[in-house]
C-alpha cells in the first residue's frame, strides 16, 4: 500500500538526480570555510536574495535562532506572532540561549501582524522594560502569503522605530511562486531572512540565513556555539544548489494540488474548508473535535497521514501526485459517509 504523507512538506525525499549531484559533490572542511560546494550555495542564496552574504545551517529552527541572537543581546526582545514558528515551535531557544525575551501578538486572519499593535508593544526607553530590538515576520504563515505592500509598510515601521526586521521565510519560495515575483522582490524589505531547503524544495537537510556581511559574521559565531559546524557539508549543500536551480518553479504544482484537494474536501458534509485561505500548499480542515481522532485513525489505516494542531493540516509537496489527491478525497468521503459520519 502506498503511503500518502500529507503531514508536512518536510517528508520529501531526494530525487535520483539530486542524489547524483550529492554523490559527486566536491567537499572540504566548512568550519574552515574550505568547502567549495557550501561556499557556492551560500553565495548563490545571497545573490538570489539580494543580500551580501549567506550561511548554511542545519535547520530552519537554527536559522531563526542565529538571526535573533545576532540581532539582539541579553535583556532585549523580539516581536513575533502568537503562532509564529520562531516563537511557538522552537522550544524557546532565543530565551534559553541568549536571554532574549519574546513579545508575541496575535496574527490577523490573513497572516499579517497589525502594525498598529506592533507599534503599541514596542517598549519605551525606560529601565523597567526590555529593549525592543527586532520584529519577526513569517512568510508564508499557515500557507498564506504576505502582500508585498504590507511587507514594505512593516519595513518602514521598523526603520522609524529603530528595529531590525527578520523574515522567517521557511516557505518564502512558495510565496514568490504564488506572487510570480523573484525571491529578492520579497527579501529586499528585510535585514535578515532564513529559508528552508528541506521543505517544498525537496533537499534532505538544511536552511540558509542571509543578510549583511557583518550580520553573517555574528551568525557564524553563534552557529559554531550552537553546534552547527558541519565539516564536509558539501554533500548536503549540493542538494540545496540542485533544489534552488531545479525545484522552485515546480512549487506551482503543489499549489495546484492543494487547491484540488481543498475543493474536493469542501464538498464533503461534515468538513469545513476555507477555500480563500488556500493560497500555496496547505489545506486546513475543521471537523467536530470528537470525530477528529477517529478520522485520523481511519485515514492512517488506509495509508493517508495528516497532521495539525486543532485543525487538520494537509500539506502537498514534491512526492504528492494528482492521483494521490483523488485518492485522499475518496477516502475522506468514505470516512464521513460510514455510519452517517460516525467513523
PEQUIPE-V803175 format. One record per pair of residues at least 6 apart in sequence whose C-alpha atoms are under 7 Angstrom apart, sorted by the first residue. I is the first residue (numbers start at 1). J is the second residue. Records with the same first field share a line. If there is no record, write none. Layout:
I=J, J
//
This chain:
1=303
2=303
3=303, 304
4=303, 304, 305, 324
5=304, 305, 306
6=305, 306, 314, 315, 316
7=305, 306, 307, 313, 314, 315
8=315
9=199, 200, 315, 316, 317
10=198, 199
12=202, 318, 319
13=202, 204
14=202, 203, 204
18=239, 242
21=238, 239
22=235, 236, 238, 239
23=235
25=37, 234, 235, 238
26=36, 37, 234
27=35, 36, 37, 232, 233, 234, 235
28=34, 35, 36, 232
29=35, 231, 232
30=230, 231, 232, 233
31=229, 230, 231
35=232, 234
37=234, 237, 238
38=233, 234, 237
41=237, 241
42=53, 54, 55, 56
43=53, 54
45=54
46=52, 53, 54, 210
48=183, 184
49=183, 184, 187
50=184, 188
51=210, 211, 212
52=211, 212, 213
53=210, 211, 212, 213, 216
54=208, 209, 210, 211, 216
55=208, 209, 210, 216
56=206, 207, 208, 209
57=63, 206, 207, 208, 228
58=205, 206, 207, 228
59=206, 207
60=170, 194, 195, 196, 207
61=90
63=194, 207, 208, 209
64=86, 168, 194
65=93, 94
66=219, 222, 223
67=219
68=94
69=94, 98
70=215, 218, 219
71=134
72=100, 133
73=98, 100
74=98, 99, 100
75=99, 100, 101, 130, 131
76=100, 101, 130, 131, 132, 133
77=100, 101, 102, 103, 130, 131, 132, 133, 134
78=101, 102, 103, 132, 133, 134, 135, 136
79=102, 103, 104, 134, 135, 136
80=87, 103, 104, 105, 135, 136, 137
81=104, 105, 106, 107, 113
82=88, 104, 105, 106, 107
84=138
87=102
94=100
95=101
106=113
107=113
108=114
110=144
111=141, 144, 146
112=146
115=154
122=132
123=129, 130, 131, 132
133=163, 164
134=163, 164, 165
135=163, 164, 165, 166
136=165, 166, 167
137=166, 167, 168
138=167, 168, 169
139=145, 146, 168, 169, 171, 172, 175
140=146, 169, 171, 172, 175
143=278, 279, 280, 281, 282
144=277, 279, 280
145=175
148=186
151=189
152=189
155=165, 189, 190
158=164, 165
164=191
165=190, 191, 192
166=190, 191, 192, 193
167=190, 192, 193, 194
168=193, 194, 195
169=193, 194, 195
170=194, 195, 196
171=195, 196
172=195
173=183, 248
174=251, 280
176=182, 183
177=249, 251, 252
178=280
187=193
191=211
192=210, 211
193=209, 210, 211
194=207, 208, 209, 210
195=207, 208, 209
196=206, 207, 208
197=203, 205, 206, 207, 240
198=204, 205, 206
200=251, 317, 318
201=243, 247, 248
202=243, 318
203=239, 240, 243
205=236
210=216
223=229
254=281, 316, 317, 318
255=280, 281
257=316, 322, 325
258=281, 282, 283, 316
259=278
261=325, 329
262=273, 275, 283
264=329
265=271, 329
266=272, 273
268=333
270=287
271=285, 286, 287
272=285, 286, 287
273=284, 285, 286
281=315, 316
282=313, 314, 315, 316
283=313, 314, 315
284=311, 312, 313, 314
285=311, 312, 313
286=311, 312
294=343
295=335, 343
296=306
298=335
299=305
306=312, 313, 314
307=313, 314
335=341, 343
336=343
//
